[in-house]
Amino acid sequence: MWGNHRPALGRVIISRKKETSMMKLRKITSLIGALLMLLLITGCRSGENASRGENAGSLATSAEAYKQKVQANAQTSQTLTARIKMTVNLSGNDVSVNGTLRMKRDDVVQLSATVLGMEVGRVEFSPDDVLIIDRFNGQYVRASYDRVSFLRNAGLNFYALQALFWNELFVPGEKSVSTSSLQRFKSSVSGSHTLLQLDDAPKLNYRFLTITESASINRLTVENKEGAHKGQLTWKYDDFTSLNGKPFPTQMSVNVTGVGKDAGLVITLSRLENATNWQPHTTPSAKYQERDADTLFRRLLGM
């Protein structure tokens, strides 16, 4: 009797497992897509007003030397790859996925998410455009930053995003931090930390909290100067390891608030390498449908 029902029962169980997996995939891709869009929106739309205390004489010299030390801690390698685990929190929903982070300096930041060994989404930042591939739904967006209204309004810049993932200082609108740009940062020491503040940028304030002993960046806070706009981005770095003789975080925690949906992302990195045997730029499948950037982003965000 059992023999007659086992195949049917097996099909039901498999069917339910497939349905559960599909629902999980949809939820994950939706949450990851929404969070990535929020990161783009805030990507530099969001620190707190800095004090304007002036240092003089030897204190000023010491401050400049410290800023140069922080700058010197930047990785000199042209590439970085890592396995990652991402835990996404969007409006109270937590989902964890694995994936990869691949970066080639001044060329690309590539972030992908996998579920059950299958890549479900990829975001690729390049100097001229951003590519977002939704493999689950067979669609993609490729758009220059100024073609997407909220990216344009946010003043998003590839080099600022790149610096966030490389754990480096940046100045909005500049490809790299020059000696003169470094002088724009005001510094103040508090306990075991030194705060580097950039408060002369238009619209936004930037606060880089550094660990004084290692001269490594511990946290970046960015927020709008206008009180009516309460969006804030906090990017925190923890669990530093030595990579090429310099400190590099193996955990990045990102929180976005005040832009309609609060979101959080924790990225844990492992197997850090300077590998070069990977394709830096992706060509979407001819079977995928290209979507309008604003329309797709708004759908992902539920806007």
C-alpha positions in Angstrom: 0.0 0.0 0.0 2.8 2.4 0.9 4.5 1.4 -2.3 1.6 2.8 -4.3 1.7 6.2 -2.6 5.4 6.9 -2.2 6.0 8.3 -5.7 3.1 10.7 -5.4 4.2 11.7 -1.9 7.8 12.2 -3.2 6.6 14.4 -6.0 4.6 16.5 -3.5 7.6 16.9 -1.2 9.9 17.8 -4.1 7.3 20.2 -5.4 7.0 21.9 -2.0 10.8 22.1 -1.7 11.0 23.7 -5.1 8.3 26.2 -4.3 10.0 27.0 -1.0 13.3 27.5 -2.8 11.7 29.7 -5.4 10.0 31.8 -2.8 13.3 32.2 -1.0 15.1 33.1 -4.2 12.5 35.8 -5.0 12.7 37.2 -1.5 16.5 37.2 -1.5 16.8 38.8 -4.9 14.2 41.4 -4.0 15.9 42.3 -0.7 19.4 42.4 -2.3 18.1 44.5 -5.2 16.3 46.9 -2.9 19.3 47.2 -0.5 21.7 47.8 -3.4 19.5 50.5 -4.8 19.4 52.1 -1.3 23.1 52.0 -1.2 23.2 53.7 -4.6 20.7 56.3 -3.5 22.6 57.1 -0.4 26.0 56.2 -1.9 26.8 59.4 -1.2 23.8 61.2 -0.2 24.4 61.1 3.2 28.3 62.6 8.4 27.5 65.0 10.9 28.4 68.7 11.1 32.1 68.9 12.1 33.6 71.3 14.6 35.9 73.9 13.1 38.6 73.9 15.8 41.9 75.2 14.5 45.2 73.6 15.3 48.4 75.5 15.2 52.2 74.9 15.2 53.3 71.5 16.1 49.7 70.2 16.6 49.0 71.1 12.9 52.2 69.4 11.8 51.2 66.3 13.8 47.7 66.3 12.4 49.0 66.5 8.8 51.5 63.7 9.5 48.6 61.5 10.8 46.4 62.1 7.8 49.3 61.1 5.5 49.7 57.9 7.6 46.0 57.1 7.1 46.4 57.8 3.4 49.5 55.6 3.2 47.6 52.7 4.7 45.6 52.4 1.4 46.3 49.1 -0.5 48.7 49.4 -3.3 47.5 46.3 -5.1 45.5 46.8 -8.2 43.1 44.0 -7.6 41.3 42.4 -4.6 39.0 39.3 -4.5 37.2 37.7 -1.7 34.5 35.2 -0.8 31.8 36.9 1.1 28.8 36.2 3.2 26.1 38.9 3.1 23.4 39.3 5.7 20.7 41.7 4.5 18.2 43.4 6.7 15.4 45.4 5.0 12.4 46.6 7.0 13.0 43.9 9.6 13.6 41.0 7.2 16.9 39.1 7.5 18.3 37.0 4.7 21.9 35.6 4.4 23.5 34.7 1.1 27.0 33.9 -0.1 28.8 35.6 -2.9 32.0 37.2 -4.2 33.6 40.6 -4.2 36.0 41.4 -7.0 37.7 44.8 -7.5 40.1 46.2 -10.0 41.3 49.7 -9.0 39.9 52.6 -11.1 38.1 50.0 -13.3 35.4 48.0 -11.5 33.8 47.0 -8.3 31.9 43.7 -8.8 29.6 42.3 -6.2 27.6 39.1 -6.7 25.2 37.0 -4.7 24.7 33.3 -4.9 22.0 30.9 -3.6 22.4 27.2 -3.6 25.6 27.6 -5.7 23.7 29.7 -8.3 24.4 33.4 -8.9 21.1 35.3 -8.6 22.3 38.8 -8.8 25.3 41.0 -9.8 26.1 44.6 -9.4 29.0 46.0 -11.3 30.2 49.6 -10.8 32.4 51.1 -13.5 33.7 54.6 -13.9 31.1 55.4 -16.6 28.1 53.3 -15.6 26.5 50.8 -13.3 25.3 47.4 -14.4 22.7 45.5 -12.4 21.9 41.9 -13.5 18.8 40.2 -12.1 19.5 36.6 -13.2 16.5 35.2 -11.4 14.1 37.3 -13.5 16.3 37.4 -16.7 16.7 41.2 -16.8 19.3 43.9 -16.4 20.0 47.6 -16.3 23.0 49.4 -17.7 23.0 53.1 -17.2 25.4 56.0 -16.8 25.1 57.6 -13.4 23.6 60.8 -14.8 20.8 58.8 -16.6 19.3 57.7 -13.4 17.5 60.6 -11.7 18.2 59.7 -8.0 21.8 58.7 -8.7 22.3 62.1 -10.5 20.6 64.0 -7.6 22.7 62.1 -5.1 25.9 63.2 -6.9 27.0 59.6 -6.9 30.6 59.0 -8.0 32.3 55.7 -8.9 35.5 56.7 -7.1 33.6 57.4 -3.8 32.0 53.9 -4.0 35.3 52.3 -4.8 36.9 54.0 -1.7 34.1 52.6 0.5 34.9 49.0 -0.5 38.7 49.5 -0.4 38.5 51.1 3.1 40.0 54.4 2.0 39.6 58.1 2.4 37.9 59.9 -0.5 36.8 63.4 -1.5 33.5 63.6 -3.4 34.0 64.4 -7.1 37.8 63.6 -7.1 39.4 60.5 -8.5 41.9 60.3 -5.7 42.9 62.2 -2.5 45.7 64.7 -3.4 48.0 66.4 -0.9 45.9 69.6 -1.1 42.7 67.6 -0.7 44.0 65.9 2.4 44.5 69.3 4.0 40.7 69.9 3.8 40.1 67.2 6.5 40.0 68.6 10.0 41.2 66.2 12.7 40.4 65.8 16.4 41.5 63.1 18.8 39.2 61.4 21.3 40.5 58.4 23.3 41.8 55.7 21.0 40.2 57.3 17.9 41.0 60.2 15.6 38.2 61.9 13.7 38.9 63.2 10.2 36.1 65.5 9.1 35.3 66.8 5.6 32.6 69.5 6.1 33.3 71.8 3.2 31.7 69.6 0.5 28.4 70.8 -0.9 25.2 69.3 0.5 26.9 66.5 2.5 29.1 66.1 5.5 31.6 63.3 5.8 33.2 62.0 9.0 35.9 59.3 8.9 36.5 57.8 12.4 40.0 56.2 12.5 41.8 53.9 14.9 44.7 56.1 16.1 47.1 53.3 16.8 46.8 51.6 13.4 45.8 54.7 11.4 43.0 52.6 9.8 39.5 53.8 9.0 37.0 52.3 11.4 33.7 54.1 10.4 32.4 56.6 7.8 29.2 58.5 8.5 27.6 60.6 5.8 24.5 62.7 6.1 22.8 65.7 4.5 23.6 69.2 5.6 20.0 70.2 5.2 17.8 69.4 8.2 14.8 68.6 6.0 16.7 65.6 4.5 17.5 63.1 7.1 19.1 60.4 5.0 22.2 58.9 6.6 24.8 56.3 5.6 27.0 54.6 8.1 29.8 52.3 6.8 31.7 50.5 9.6 34.8 48.3 9.3 35.8 45.6 11.8 38.0 42.5 12.2 41.1 43.8 10.5 43.7 41.5 9.0 47.0 42.1 7.4 46.9 42.3 3.6 50.1 43.1 1.8 51.5 44.4 5.1 48.6 46.8 5.6 45.4 46.6 7.7 42.2 45.6 5.8 38.8 44.8 7.3 37.2 41.4 7.0 33.8 42.7 8.0 31.9 45.7 6.6 28.6 46.8 8.2 26.4 49.2 6.2 23.3 51.0 7.5 21.0 53.3 5.5 18.3 55.3 7.3 15.9 58.1 6.5 15.4 57.4 2.8 12.1 55.6 3.0 13.2 52.2 3.9 15.8 51.5 6.6 18.3 48.9 5.5 21.3 47.1 6.7 24.0 44.9 5.2 26.8 43.0 6.9 29.5 41.7 4.6 32.0 39.2 6.0 35.0 38.6 3.8 37.3 35.5 3.7 40.0 34.1 1.4 41.3 37.6 0.5 43.6 37.5 -2.5 45.0 39.8 -5.2 43.9 37.4 -8.0 43.8 38.7 -11.5 42.3 35.6 -13.3 38.7 36.9 -13.5 36.7 38.8 -16.0 36.3 42.4 -14.8 33.3 43.3 -17.0 30.2 41.4 -17.7 28.1 41.1 -20.8 24.5 40.3 -20.1 23.0 37.3 -21.8 21.2 38.0 -25.1 18.2 36.3 -23.6 18.0 38.9 -20.8 15.6 41.8 -21.2 17.0 45.3 -20.7 14.9 47.5 -18.4 14.6 51.2 -18.0 16.8 52.2 -15.0 14.4 54.4 -13.1 11.5 52.0 -13.6 13.3 48.9 -12.5 15.0 50.6 -9.5 11.6 52.0 -8.3 10.0 48.6 -8.7 12.8 47.0 -6.6 12.4 49.7 -4.0 8.7 49.6 -4.0 8.6 53.3 -4.7 
